[in-house]
Amino acid sequence: MSFGRGIEGPAVRRDAFAQLAGGMIGSMRVKTSVTIDERVLKAIDKATTRTRSRSRVLEDAAREFLARRARAAREARDLGILNESADALNEEMDDVLAYQADV
């Protein structure tokens, strides 16, 4: 997954962003206002650079948060599928092991 201007082109980058942010595409900028703890703001300001603004730091943090939530939801769904099948899979494993010779 690349967000640079490589061979992939803008459509692929948008798809990558959509996957990364749990389906949200970050193509349109909207000005907003938030209220946060002063200590958190100071930490955010320390993370800024000449090329990485406060807005960018917050946007990157939000993207990471959304990606983690999407991943956790997928993992929970997958675990549910495994748990639903666990008894049948364990019975099948016991059956297969019963055919193995003792060593």
QUIFEN-V53884 format. One record per helix or strand of 3 or more residues. SS is the DSSP state (H for helix, E for strand). FROM is the first residue (numbers start at 1). TO is the last residue. If there is no record, write none. Layout:
ss->(SS;SS)
from->(FROM;FROM)
to->(TO;TO)
This chain:
ss->(H;H;H)
from->(9;38;54)
to->(20;47;98)
